[in-house]
Structure formats: structure tokens, C-alpha cells
Amino acid sequence: MKDNIILITTDQQRFDTIQALGNNSIFTPHLNYLVSQGISFTRCYADCPICVPSRTTIMTGKKGFESKVISNANHQSFMEETTNKKETLPGILTHNGYQTKAMGKMHFEPARACYGFESMRLPLDYMREYDKKDSIRPKAHGIGECELEPVISTVDVKDSITTWTIDGSIDFIETRDPLRPFFLWTSFTKPHPPFDPCKDFWDLYENIPMPDAIYGDWSKNIEDVPMGFLEGSFENTNVHLFSKEQLRASRRAYYACISQIDYSLGLLFGCLRENNLFENTWIIFTSDHGEMLGDHHLGQKNLFFEGSSHIPLIIVPPKNSNYEINKTIDYLAEINDIYPTILSIAGIDMPKGITGKNLLELNEERIFYGNSLNKHFCVMKDNIKLIYCSRGDNKLLFDLNKDKMETKNLINDENYKDIKNELWNLLIENTKKYNKELLKDGYFITSNPPKNINEIKNRWFGFHFKDYSVDTFH
């Protein structure tokens, strides 16, 4: 029988949040375990760092600019088309004999569309279950799905959506068809806002100093940051108002949400051990995108800065395999590589047109391209990154080989003139290939961002109460 595959994803977890990979302020014992037993890809990026586009990419192997899904607005037509061609990841696996299960946040449209999965349980089901109980309602604190203010969960650990997600995953493993291999996507809603850890995990960090937000020569003061980059933070958060101490509190809650997920993974791994499944089960851990956490005065995602687009990725092979473990790979990896990697593990031929790589055979550098919302763009080669925003026509250039957190803008540095021009031409050519409607006379069509926050009329903090038509309860 073929090996089982478990894909574990978090929502909005940035790359630098694993203790074993260098963060000494966070507790992640079970992600540390994955690092020790697997292969860590330390340069993995989301080509469109937004929830729906990244999940669409995992499901189809197509980047956002390839599928035209570059926002949360609508992916239904593309997903229906891919499902009808029997080319979604779970659809292919189901067709090839796998028992397929989605447990947790999928963020599909419509919410209940299975798109190839045999069965799904969603955060909507978690909320519906609690509506039938005589107990405190989850997420009754009032902080929305975009806000970065810290808040304590209104439920205990045993009643949290994180525990519900892991319990459902364990239930599937224990009640599965033992005569078929399985593909389980365990998809956590955290640490996506609201940053509302259960009190046990908030208290865990009481005496742990939090790192400060990072600023650069181009972002020392908020007035220095181009408005095209600030616009999204202004629309969805109040992070521009946070003091250093408030940013540390927000980071503490964010870390606590990650630790709550991590500790729950110990239960899943215990289930795998007791059912002798470590011997023939692959585990892949990643996130859909990151979170700026106040770096450069920015919050949320959407952007191609390190905090937003650089994500964790770990692959743990079965115990009975011959792969080298406790290993790091520093070749550039992308979220669209997950699709071909899983199909390769399953021994299934790839559909035509997939540009991702099998991560288990990754052995050379390549060029990264990104498009978010048709206004934020990125190209990266040899770890030198050009970021462009057409809202205001702003370019930034960073050498990540020397400056890992983008503190020095090299756009006017004569020493980088040639690579800057090369990257810009590559970005134009890639956009011409996939999104030529965004160009005119060989240049991006630009627009003016708002001059300041007062010109932003439609601020949206992600308020939800009982709207069960969308799968966005975190």
C-alpha cells in the first residue's frame, strides 16, 4: 500500500517562528521535532501571500498570476474548472485510491464545495456546534478577523478551535479505512487574527522578552514608507498607532497562538505513534503566508516583505525511508511546489502545465516571481529581491544575503545598478507573459494611493458574528 500523507498548515505564520530554526523567544517543541526528523526549506515563499490564493495554489499547483486568483475575492470559477478536469490535488489522490479528508480551514468558495475531497469539516462546523451548546461562545471578545490587538480567548483550551481541529484529525486517523492510504489536510485557523490565545498560553509567555519590530533606512519613520505599501495596513488594522510595548504584546499573543497549535500537534503525533503510522506516513508542514507584526510600520499580509511572504516549510519522510533528516535546504522553494511534491510521493503523474518543482529533488537556484492584488509585485534572483508597488510607482531593492530583514534599500546604490535593471526586466517580461493587461508601453499601469489614512473611506477590520456563508472564523 502507498504511503499516507498529512499536510499540516497554519494560517498567517511567518518564517521566523520556529525555535529550532533560530527563534529563542518562542516555544515550539513539536515543530522542533519535525525539524529534527525532516528536511527544512529555509527559503520558501508564497507567490501571492493571501489566504485564498495560497490555498488555491496548494489545491491546483498553479501560482496566483497563472490562475488569476490574486485576491480573496473569487476563485470559484477556476476551482470548478480544475475540479471538472479532475486536477485538484485531493481529486487526483481520491481518483488514485486515497481516502481524502479536509479538517479545518479551507476558505473555499462556496464554503461547502469539496473540490475533490471525500469529506470536510470546517470552522463553520465548529461554530455551528457551539451554537447548540449552553456555554460561552467562542470569539465573543469582539476583536475582528483583521485586527492585531491582543485579546484572551473566551473559551478554555479544550473548547478552542485549535483543539477542535486536532481532535477531528485524530478522529479521522482512528476511524479511517485501513485498506486505503490516506491524505489528511489538517488546517489550523491560527495564528491568523484575532490574536486570542487561551489564557494558559498567554501566561506561558509572561516572563519571555519579545523581539521588537524591525525598521530600515527606508522605514525609520512611518512617513518614510510609501503609501502604496501602507494602504492595506491602514485599511485593516490600527498597527500604525501601536507603541513599542503594544507591538510586543501583540507579538506575545501571536506567539502564544502558535505555541497552542504546536502543543496540540503533540497529541496528533502521539496518535501516529500509537497506530504505527510514523513508519509509512509523510508529514508536510507549512503556512499560507506570514504576518508583518509591525515590521516597517506594517501589519497583515499581501506584501512581499519577509514577514509576509516568507513562510516555514518542513517535510518529514516516513521512518522506513532512506532520506537524510535533520537537514536544511537553502534553495528557493515556493508554495506551488507542494502540489508536485505530494503527487510525486504518491507516485502519480503530473498534469500538464505545472511549473512547481518536486521539493525532494530540489537542487538548483531559480527565479521567484510574485503578484498580489495586481498591485504588489516581486522578483527575486540569487537572494536579491526587487519589490514593486504600482500604487504610487515605488521600487525597493534588498540584498537578503547581507540584510535578511530588508533594512537597507539599495534601489539607488550604483553597485546594484546592473542587477536592479536585470530584475526589473525579468519582472516586466513575466508580467507580459501572464498579466499583460497590467502593462502599457512596456511599463506598469500606475495609480495614485491615498495621501494619508484620512483618505481611506472603507476600513474593514473583519467583523463577523453569525455569518456562516464564508469559512473565515479563526
C-alpha positions in Angstrom: 0.0 0.0 0.0 1.2 3.5 -0.8 2.4 5.9 2.0 0.0 8.1 3.8 0.4 11.9 3.5 -0.5 14.5 6.2 -0.4 18.2 5.1 -0.4 20.5 8.2 -0.9 24.2 7.5 -1.2 27.1 9.8 -2.7 30.5 8.8 -0.5 33.6 8.7 2.6 32.1 10.3 5.8 33.9 9.3 9.0 32.0 8.7 10.9 33.1 11.8 8.6 31.4 14.4 10.3 28.1 15.0 12.7 27.7 17.9 14.9 25.1 16.3 15.4 27.4 13.3 16.7 30.3 15.4 13.9 32.0 17.3 14.8 31.8 21.0 11.7 33.7 22.2 9.1 31.1 21.1 8.1 27.6 22.4 7.7 25.2 19.6 8.7 21.7 20.8 6.8 19.7 18.2 7.9 21.9 15.2 11.4 21.4 16.6 10.7 17.7 16.4 9.7 18.0 12.8 12.9 19.9 12.1 15.0 17.1 13.7 13.2 14.4 11.8 12.8 16.1 8.5 14.0 18.5 5.8 13.6 22.2 6.5 13.3 24.5 3.5 14.6 27.8 4.9 13.8 30.0 1.8 10.2 29.1 1.0 7.9 31.9 -0.3 4.2 32.4 -1.2 3.8 33.9 -4.6 0.6 35.6 -3.6 0.7 36.0 0.3 -3.1 36.0 0.8 -5.3 33.2 2.2 -7.4 32.1 -0.8 -4.7 32.4 -3.5 -2.2 30.3 -1.5 -4.8 27.7 -0.8 -5.8 27.7 -4.4 -2.1 27.2 -5.3 -1.8 24.2 -2.9 -5.0 22.7 -4.4 -4.1 23.2 -8.1 -0.3 23.7 -8.3 -0.9 27.0 -10.1 0.6 30.3 -8.9 -1.7 33.2 -8.4 -0.6 35.0 -11.5 -1.1 31.8 -13.5 -4.6 31.1 -12.2 -5.6 34.8 -12.0 -6.5 34.2 -8.3 -4.6 37.0 -6.7 -7.1 38.1 -4.1 -9.7 36.6 -1.7 -12.5 37.9 -3.9 -13.3 34.9 -6.1 -11.6 31.6 -7.0 -14.8 29.6 -7.7 -14.7 29.5 -11.5 -11.0 28.5 -11.6 -11.6 25.8 -8.9 -14.6 24.5 -10.6 -12.7 24.3 -13.9 -9.8 22.4 -12.3 -12.2 20.1 -10.4 -14.0 19.2 -13.6 -10.7 18.4 -15.2 -10.0 16.1 -12.2 -6.8 18.0 -11.5 -7.2 19.3 -7.9 -4.8 17.7 -5.5 -7.4 15.8 -3.4 -9.3 15.0 -6.6 -6.3 13.3 -8.1 -5.5 11.5 -4.9 -9.1 10.3 -4.4 -9.1 9.0 -8.0 -5.9 7.1 -7.3 -7.2 5.3 -4.3 -6.5 7.7 -1.4 -9.0 8.4 1.3 -9.0 12.2 1.4 -10.1 14.4 4.3 -10.0 18.2 4.9 -10.0 19.1 8.6 -10.1 22.8 9.4 -10.0 26.0 7.4 -10.2 25.6 3.6 -11.5 29.1 2.7 -13.2 27.7 -0.4 -15.9 29.5 -2.3 -18.6 28.4 -1.9 -17.6 27.3 1.6 -19.0 23.8 1.3 -17.5 22.9 -2.1 -15.4 19.8 -1.7 -13.3 20.3 -4.8 -12.2 16.7 -4.8 -12.1 15.9 -1.1 -14.2 12.9 0.0 -15.2 14.7 3.2 -14.6 18.0 5.0 -15.1 19.5 8.4 -14.8 23.3 8.5 -14.5 26.1 11.1 -18.2 26.7 10.2 -19.0 23.4 11.7 -17.1 24.3 14.9 -19.2 27.5 15.3 -22.5 25.6 14.5 -21.6 23.0 17.1 -21.1 25.7 19.7 -24.4 27.4 18.9 -26.1 24.2 20.1 -24.2 24.2 23.5 -25.1 26.0 26.7 -21.7 27.5 27.1 -19.6 30.6 26.4 -19.5 31.3 22.7 -16.0 31.2 21.0 -14.6 34.5 19.8 -17.1 36.6 21.8 -14.5 39.1 22.7 -15.3 41.4 19.7 -11.9 41.6 18.1 -12.2 41.1 14.3 -10.5 38.8 11.9 -8.0 41.5 10.8 -7.3 43.4 14.0 -3.9 42.9 15.6 -4.8 43.9 19.2 -4.1 41.0 21.6 -7.1 39.5 23.5 -7.6 36.4 25.6 -9.9 33.6 24.1 -13.4 33.4 25.6 -13.1 29.6 25.8 -10.7 27.1 27.5 -8.1 25.1 25.6 -10.3 22.1 25.4 -13.0 24.1 23.7 -10.8 26.1 21.3 -10.9 25.8 17.6 -7.3 24.6 17.7 -8.2 21.7 19.9 -11.3 21.0 17.7 -9.1 20.8 14.6 -6.6 18.4 16.2 -9.4 16.3 17.7 -11.1 16.0 14.3 -7.7 15.0 12.7 -7.2 12.3 15.3 -10.8 11.0 14.9 -10.2 10.7 11.1 -7.0 8.7 11.7 -8.6 6.4 14.2 -11.7 5.7 12.1 -10.2 5.7 8.6 -10.5 2.9 6.1 -7.3 0.8 6.9 -7.2 -0.7 3.5 -6.5 2.6 1.7 -3.7 5.1 2.1 -5.0 8.5 3.3 -4.4 12.1 2.6 -5.3 14.4 5.5 -5.1 18.1 5.3 -5.0 19.4 8.9 -5.6 23.2 8.5 -5.4 25.4 11.6 -7.0 28.8 11.6 -4.3 30.4 13.8 -2.2 32.4 14.3 -4.4 34.5 11.9 -6.0 37.3 13.8 -7.7 37.7 16.2 -4.6 37.0 18.3 -6.7 35.4 21.0 -4.7 32.6 22.6 -6.3 30.7 25.5 -5.1 32.1 28.8 -2.8 29.1 29.6 -0.7 30.0 26.5 -0.8 33.8 27.1 0.6 33.1 30.6 3.3 30.9 29.2 5.0 34.0 27.8 4.7 36.1 30.9 8.4 36.4 31.5 9.7 35.9 28.0 11.0 39.1 26.3 9.6 39.7 22.9 11.7 40.9 19.9 11.0 44.4 18.8 9.5 45.2 15.3 12.1 45.8 12.6 12.7 49.1 10.8 15.0 50.1 8.0 16.6 53.1 6.4 13.5 53.4 4.2 11.1 52.8 7.1 12.6 54.5 10.2 9.5 56.8 10.4 6.1 55.9 9.2 6.2 59.0 6.9 9.1 57.4 5.0 7.1 54.3 4.0 5.4 54.7 0.6 1.7 54.9 0.9 1.1 52.1 -1.6 2.7 49.7 0.9 0.9 51.2 4.0 -2.6 51.3 2.4 -3.5 47.7 3.3 -2.4 48.1 6.9 -4.4 51.3 7.2 -7.5 49.6 5.8 -7.5 46.6 8.1 -5.5 47.4 11.3 -4.6 50.0 13.8 -0.9 48.9 13.9 0.3 52.4 13.0 -1.0 53.6 16.4 0.8 50.9 18.4 3.6 51.8 20.8 6.7 49.5 21.1 5.2 48.0 24.2 1.9 47.3 22.4 3.7 45.7 19.5 5.4 43.4 21.9 2.1 42.5 23.5 0.7 41.7 20.0 3.7 39.5 19.2 3.3 37.8 22.6 -0.3 36.8 21.7 0.8 35.8 18.2 3.5 33.5 19.6 1.1 32.1 22.1 -1.4 31.1 19.3 1.5 29.3 17.5 2.5 27.5 20.7 -1.1 26.4 21.3 -1.1 24.9 17.8 2.3 23.3 18.4 1.4 21.7 21.7 -1.8 20.2 20.1 0.5 18.6 17.5 1.9 16.5 20.3 -1.5 14.8 20.5 -1.5 14.1 16.8 2.0 12.7 16.8 1.1 10.5 19.8 -1.8 9.1 17.7 0.5 8.4 14.8 3.0 6.6 17.1 0.3 4.5 18.8 -1.1 3.5 15.4 2.4 2.7 14.0 1.9 5.4 11.3 5.2 7.1 11.5 6.6 4.1 9.6 4.6 4.9 6.4 3.4 8.5 6.7 4.8 11.6 5.2 4.2 14.9 7.1 4.4 18.3 5.4 4.2 21.4 7.5 3.8 25.0 6.1 1.7 28.1 6.2 -0.3 30.0 3.6 1.6 33.3 4.2 3.1 35.3 7.0 2.3 38.4 9.1 4.2 41.7 9.2 3.7 42.1 13.0 4.6 45.8 12.9 7.8 45.5 10.9 8.4 48.6 8.9 5.1 50.0 10.4 3.2 47.4 8.5 0.6 44.8 9.6 -1.2 41.8 8.0 -0.1 40.2 4.8 -0.5 40.9 1.0 3.1 42.2 0.7 6.4 40.7 -0.5 8.4 41.7 2.5 10.0 38.8 4.5 7.4 38.9 7.3 4.5 38.5 4.9 5.7 36.2 2.1 8.5 34.1 3.6 6.9 31.0 5.2 8.0 27.9 7.1 8.2 24.6 5.2 9.3 21.2 6.6 8.9 17.8 5.1 9.2 14.7 7.3 9.7 11.4 5.5 8.4 8.1 6.9 10.7 6.3 9.3 11.2 3.5 6.8 12.6 5.8 4.1 16.3 6.5 3.4 16.1 10.3 3.3 18.7 12.3 5.2 16.9 14.1 8.1 17.7 17.0 10.4 18.7 18.8 7.2 18.2 22.3 5.9 17.8 23.2 2.2 18.5 26.8 1.3 17.5 26.7 -2.4 14.5 28.8 -3.1 11.2 26.9 -2.6 7.6 28.0 -3.3 4.2 27.2 -2.1 3.3 25.8 -5.6 5.9 23.1 -5.1 3.7 21.3 -2.6 1.3 20.0 -5.3 4.0 18.3 -7.4 5.8 17.0 -4.3 2.7 15.3 -2.9 1.9 13.8 -6.3 5.5 12.5 -6.6 5.2 11.0 -3.1 2.0 9.2 -4.2 3.7 8.0 -7.4 1.2 9.9 -9.6 2.0 11.5 -12.9 1.8 15.3 -13.0 -0.9 17.1 -15.0 0.5 19.3 -17.8 1.3 23.0 -17.2 2.6 22.6 -13.6 5.5 24.9 -13.0 6.4 23.9 -9.5 9.2 21.6 -8.5 9.4 18.3 -6.6 10.9 19.5 -3.4 12.6 16.2 -2.7 14.7 16.7 -5.9 15.3 20.5 -5.4 19.0 21.0 -6.3 19.3 24.4 -8.1 18.6 28.0 -7.7 15.7 29.7 -9.6 13.9 33.0 -10.0 10.9 33.9 -7.9 8.0 35.9 -9.2 5.0 37.2 -7.2 1.9 39.2 -7.8 -0.5 40.2 -5.1 -3.8 42.1 -5.8 -2.4 43.1 -9.2 -0.6 46.0 -7.5 2.2 44.4 -5.4 4.9 42.6 -7.4 8.2 40.9 -6.6 11.1 39.3 -8.4 14.0 37.6 -6.7 17.2 36.1 -8.0 20.2 34.9 -6.1 18.5 36.2 -2.9 18.4 39.7 -4.2 14.8 40.9 -4.1 13.1 43.7 -6.0 9.7 44.8 -4.7 7.4 47.0 -6.7 4.0 48.6 -6.0 2.1 50.1 -8.9 0.0 52.2 -6.4 2.5 55.1 -6.3 5.1 53.5 -8.6 7.5 52.6 -5.8 10.5 50.2 -6.1 12.6 48.8 -3.3 15.7 46.6 -3.6 17.2 44.3 -0.9 20.2 42.0 -0.8 19.0 39.3 1.6 22.4 37.7 1.5 23.6 40.6 3.7 20.4 42.0 5.0 17.9 39.3 6.0 15.1 41.6 7.2 15.2 44.3 4.5 16.6 47.2 6.5 18.7 48.8 3.7 17.1 49.9 0.4 19.6 49.5 -2.4 17.4 50.9 -5.2 19.8 53.8 -5.8 23.0 52.0 -5.0 25.4 52.1 -8.0 26.9 48.8 -7.0 23.5 47.1 -7.6 22.5 49.0 -10.8 23.0 46.0 -13.1 21.1 43.5 -11.0 18.4 46.0 -10.4 17.9 46.5 -14.2 18.0 42.8 -14.8 15.4 42.1 -12.1 13.1 44.8 -13.4 13.3 43.5 -17.0 12.6 40.0 -15.7 9.5 41.3 -13.8 8.2 43.1 -16.9 8.7 40.0 -19.1 6.9 37.7 -16.6 4.1 40.2 -16.3 3.8 40.5 -20.0 3.5 36.7 -20.2 0.8 36.2 -17.6 -0.8 39.6 -16.9 -0.1 41.8 -19.9 -3.3 43.8 -19.2 -1.4 45.4 -16.3 1.2 47.0 -18.7 1.1 49.8 -21.1 4.0 50.7 -23.4 6.2 48.2 -21.6 5.6 49.7 -18.1 3.1 49.0 -15.3 -0.1 51.0 -15.3 0.2 53.0 -12.2 -2.4 54.7 -9.9 -2.2 57.1 -7.0 -2.5 55.8 -3.5 -4.3 57.8 -0.8 -2.2 60.7 0.5 -2.9 59.7 4.1 -5.1 57.5 6.3 -7.9 60.1 6.3 -8.4 59.4 2.6 -9.2 55.7 3.2 -13.0 55.6 3.4 -13.7 51.8 3.7 -11.8 50.4 6.6 -12.6 46.8 7.3 -11.5 45.0 10.5 -13.0 41.6 9.7 -16.1 41.8 11.8 -18.1 38.5 12.0 -20.8 37.3 14.3 -23.0 34.6 12.7 -22.3 34.8 9.0 -21.9 31.2 8.2 -21.7 31.7 4.4 -18.0 32.1 4.4 -15.3 29.9 6.0 -13.4 32.7 7.8 -13.9 32.1 11.5 -10.4 32.0 13.1 
